[in-house]
Amino acid sequence: MAYSALILMTLAALGGMASCFRVPGVSVRARQGWAGAFAVLLAAAAVLAAIGSIRTEGSGLSPLVGAVVPAVATVAAALTGSPVTAAVLELSQRSDRHYLSSEDGESVDGPLGDIDDPERTSTLHGGLWIGVLERVGVVVTILVGWPTGLTVLAAIKALGRFTELKRADAVERFILGTFASFLWAAAWAGVALLLIDKV
C-alpha cells in the first residue's frame, strides 16, 4: 500500500510538471480537469498511505525510498497546487457572479463594485512562482516539525503583497488563494508523514 501511494505521488508530481507548460487559450474546463485529476491522486495517495500506516505487517518502506518521499511530496505539492488554487479562485468568482447577478442575468453593483469589472478579475503579479515557493515552504516546515514556519511564510507573503492589496477584491483573492495553497501543501505533507512513518 505504501509503495502504491508513493507511485501515485510520483504520478501527481509528473502531472504537475506537465501542467506547468501552459498553452495559450487553455479553457477553464481544462484547468479544472487538471485540478480534479490532482485532487483524485491526492485522495487516493492519502487513503493508501493511511491504510499502509495502520497495517503492522510487512517491512514497510526501505530507508532509501523513505528518503525520496519528502522530495516527491514537495514537488507534487508545489507543482499541482497552481491549477487547484486557480480552480478554487474561478469557482469563487463564479459564485460571486451568481450572487451579485439579478434575475434577468444583468450584473449588479454590490459592495465590491461591478463583478464584471475587468480590473476586478486581474490577477496579482508573480502569483504562479510565489505559489510554488510558498507550497515548498509549507511542506518543508511541516516535515521538519516547525509549524511556526507557516506563520512566517504567511507574514512574508502578506508583506510582499502589501501595496497590491488596496482593492477589496485583491484582498479576497489573496486570502482565498493563500488558504487553498497552504491547505493543499499541508495535505501532501500529511501523506508524506504517513509514508515516512513506515520507514
C-alpha positions in Angstrom: 0.0 0.0 0.0 2.8 2.4 0.9 4.5 1.8 -2.4 1.3 2.4 -4.3 0.8 5.7 -2.5 4.4 6.7 -3.5 3.6 5.8 -7.1 0.5 8.0 -7.0 2.6 10.8 -5.5 5.1 10.4 -8.3 2.4 10.5 -11.0 1.0 13.7 -9.4 4.4 15.3 -9.5 4.9 14.3 -13.2 1.4 15.6 -14.0 2.2 18.8 -12.2 5.3 19.2 -14.4 3.2 18.7 -17.5 0.5 21.2 -16.3 3.2 23.9 -16.0 3.5 24.0 -19.8 0.7 26.5 -20.4 -0.7 26.6 -23.9 -2.3 29.9 -24.8 -6.1 29.6 -24.9 -6.4 26.7 -22.5 -10.0 26.6 -21.3 -11.2 27.0 -17.8 -12.7 23.5 -18.1 -9.2 22.1 -18.9 -7.6 23.8 -15.9 -10.4 22.4 -13.7 -9.8 19.0 -15.2 -6.2 19.1 -14.1 -7.3 20.2 -10.6 -9.8 17.4 -10.4 -7.2 14.8 -11.5 -4.7 16.1 -8.9 -7.4 16.0 -6.2 -8.2 12.4 -7.0 -4.5 11.4 -7.0 -4.0 13.2 -3.6 -7.1 11.5 -2.1 -6.1 8.0 -3.4 -2.5 8.5 -2.1 -3.8 9.6 1.3 -6.1 6.6 1.6 -3.3 4.2 0.6 -0.8 5.8 2.9 -3.3 5.7 5.8 -4.1 2.1 5.2 -0.4 1.3 4.9 0.3 3.1 8.2 -2.4 1.2 10.1 -1.2 -2.2 8.9 1.6 -3.6 11.0 2.6 -6.5 8.9 5.3 -6.2 6.2 8.7 -4.5 6.3 7.4 -1.0 5.3 9.4 1.3 3.1 13.2 0.9 2.7 15.2 3.8 4.1 16.3 4.9 0.6 12.7 5.1 -0.6 11.8 6.8 2.6 14.3 9.5 1.8 12.7 10.1 -1.6 9.2 10.5 -0.2 9.7 14.1 1.2 11.2 15.2 -2.1 8.4 13.7 -4.2 5.8 15.1 -1.8 7.4 18.6 -2.1 7.4 18.5 -5.9 3.9 17.2 -6.1 2.6 19.9 -3.7 4.5 22.7 -5.4 3.5 21.9 -9.0 0.0 20.6 -8.6 -1.2 23.4 -6.4 -1.4 26.1 -9.2 -4.3 24.6 -11.1 -6.0 23.7 -7.9 -5.7 27.2 -6.5 -6.8 28.7 -9.8 -9.8 26.4 -9.9 -10.8 27.5 -6.4 -10.5 31.1 -7.4 -12.5 30.6 -10.5 -15.3 28.8 -8.6 -15.3 31.7 -6.1 -15.6 34.2 -8.9 -18.4 32.3 -10.4 -20.3 32.1 -7.1 -19.8 35.9 -6.7 -21.1 36.5 -10.2 -24.2 34.3 -9.4 -24.8 36.0 -6.1 -24.5 39.5 -7.4 -26.5 39.0 -10.6 -30.1 40.0 -10.9 -32.9 37.6 -12.1 -32.6 38.8 -15.7 -28.9 38.0 -15.8 -27.6 41.5 -15.8 -24.7 42.3 -13.5 -25.5 44.5 -10.5 -23.2 46.6 -8.3 -22.6 45.1 -4.9 -20.4 46.2 -2.1 -17.3 45.3 -4.1 -18.4 47.1 -7.3 -19.3 45.6 -10.6 -18.5 41.9 -10.7 -17.8 42.2 -14.4 -15.2 44.9 -14.0 -12.1 43.7 -15.8 -9.8 45.2 -13.2 -11.6 43.1 -10.5 -10.6 39.9 -12.2 -7.0 40.8 -12.7 -4.5 38.5 -11.0 -1.8 39.6 -8.7 1.6 39.7 -10.3 4.0 36.8 -9.8 1.3 34.6 -8.3 2.4 31.4 -10.0 6.0 31.4 -8.7 5.1 32.8 -5.3 2.6 30.0 -5.0 5.1 27.3 -6.0 7.6 28.6 -3.5 5.1 29.0 -0.7 4.0 25.4 -1.1 7.6 24.2 -1.0 7.9 26.2 2.3 4.7 24.8 3.7 5.7 21.2 3.1 9.3 21.7 4.4 8.1 23.4 7.6 5.6 20.6 8.3 8.1 17.8 7.5 10.8 19.3 9.7 8.3 19.8 12.6 8.4 23.6 12.6 4.8 24.8 12.5 5.8 28.3 13.4 7.3 28.5 9.9 3.7 28.6 8.5 3.2 31.9 10.3 6.5 33.2 8.9 5.5 32.2 5.4 2.1 33.9 5.6 3.7 37.1 7.1 6.3 37.3 4.3 3.7 36.8 1.6 1.4 39.5 3.2 4.3 42.0 3.4 5.3 41.3 -0.1 1.7 41.9 -1.3 1.0 44.9 0.9 1.0 47.6 -1.8 -1.2 45.4 -4.1 -3.9 44.7 -1.5 -5.6 48.1 -1.7 -8.7 46.8 -3.6 -11.2 44.7 -1.6 -11.3 42.0 -4.4 -7.5 41.7 -4.3 -7.6 41.0 -0.5 -10.3 38.4 -1.0 -8.3 36.7 -3.8 -5.2 36.8 -1.7 -6.8 35.2 1.3 -8.7 32.6 -0.6 -5.6 31.7 -2.8 -3.3 31.6 0.2 -5.7 29.3 2.2 -6.2 27.0 -0.8 -2.4 26.8 -1.4 -1.5 26.2 2.2 -4.1 23.5 2.7 -3.1 21.8 -0.5 0.5 21.7 0.5 -0.3 20.6 4.0 -2.4 17.7 2.7 0.6 16.5 0.6 2.9 16.9 3.6 0.4 14.7 5.6 0.6 12.0 3.1 4.4 12.1 3.2 4.4 11.9 7.0 2.2 8.8 6.9 4.6 7.2 4.5 7.7 8.3 6.4 6.2 6.6 9.5 6.5 3.3 7.7 10.3 3.6 7.2 
